[in-house]
Amino acid sequence: MINKSIYILKHSFFKFAIVGFLGTLTNLTIFYIFVDVFSLWANVFAVVSFLVAGAQNYFFHHKWTFRKTMEGESLSFFGYIKFIVTTLFGLAINLVVLNLILHFFNVPYKVIAQGCGVAFGTVFNYLGSRHFVFKKTKY
């Protein structure tokens, strides 16, 4: 039983990391274009990039990362709301880290601070996704 739990944890985290990496690329690309290229507002485009990457991640986590857990469950509005609520906590962590770095350090590219924020939010997002969002519904 313990070995199976460790295997599932490693396997789902690996998939989570791949989906998250793609979401991070989406997030950072959008952020870089609007903040570092067009010199627009860091907080606004941290949120925009979060929302776009979040929609992408919800789909792939449901269909691939947590496929075994979600077998027989279809994508749902309620599931999406749970995902958004969970990832909003991750976004809050992201914004705190982003702003702390921007305030205390003179980084050459603000996208570096955003990348750090994304990394800290990832830990919370995995745990929330695994134990709250993509947990099989019991009837």
JODA-V769028 format. One record per residue. N is the residue number from 1. RES is the residue in one letter. SS is DSSP state (h for helix, s for strand, l for the rest). Layout:
# JODA-V769028
[[N/RES/SS] [N/RES/SS]]
This chain:
# JODA-V769028
[[1/M/l] [2/I/h] [3/N/h] [4/K/h] [5/S/h] [6/I/h] [7/Y/h] [8/I/h] [9/L/h] [10/K/h] [11/H/h] [12/S/h] [13/F/h] [14/F/h] [15/K/h] [16/F/h] [17/A/h] [18/I/h] [19/V/h] [20/G/h] [21/F/h] [22/L/h] [23/G/h] [24/T/h] [25/L/h] [26/T/h] [27/N/h] [28/L/h] [29/T/h] [30/I/h] [31/F/h] [32/Y/h] [33/I/h] [34/F/h] [35/V/h] [36/D/h] [37/V/h] [38/F/l] [39/S/l] [40/L/l] [41/W/l] [42/A/h] [43/N/h] [44/V/h] [45/F/h] [46/A/h] [47/V/h] [48/V/h] [49/S/h] [50/F/h] [51/L/h] [52/V/h] [53/A/h] [54/G/h] [55/A/h] [56/Q/h] [57/N/h] [58/Y/h] [59/F/h] [60/F/h] [61/H/h] [62/H/h] [63/K/h] [64/W/h] [65/T/h] [66/F/l] [67/R/l] [68/K/l] [69/T/l] [70/M/l] [71/E/l] [72/G/l] [73/E/l] [74/S/l] [75/L/l] [76/S/l] [77/F/h] [78/F/h] [79/G/h] [80/Y/h] [81/I/h] [82/K/h] [83/F/h] [84/I/h] [85/V/h] [86/T/h] [87/T/h] [88/L/h] [89/F/h] [90/G/h] [91/L/h] [92/A/h] [93/I/h] [94/N/h] [95/L/h] [96/V/h] [97/V/h] [98/L/h] [99/N/h] [100/L/h] [101/I/h] [102/L/h] [103/H/h] [104/F/h] [105/F/l] [106/N/l] [107/V/l] [108/P/l] [109/Y/l] [110/K/h] [111/V/h] [112/I/h] [113/A/h] [114/Q/h] [115/G/h] [116/C/h] [117/G/h] [118/V/h] [119/A/h] [120/F/h] [121/G/h] [122/T/h] [123/V/h] [124/F/h] [125/N/h] [126/Y/h] [127/L/h] [128/G/h] [129/S/h] [130/R/h] [131/H/h] [132/F/h] [133/V/h] [134/F/l] [135/K/l] [136/K/l] [137/T/l] [138/K/l] [139/Y/l]]
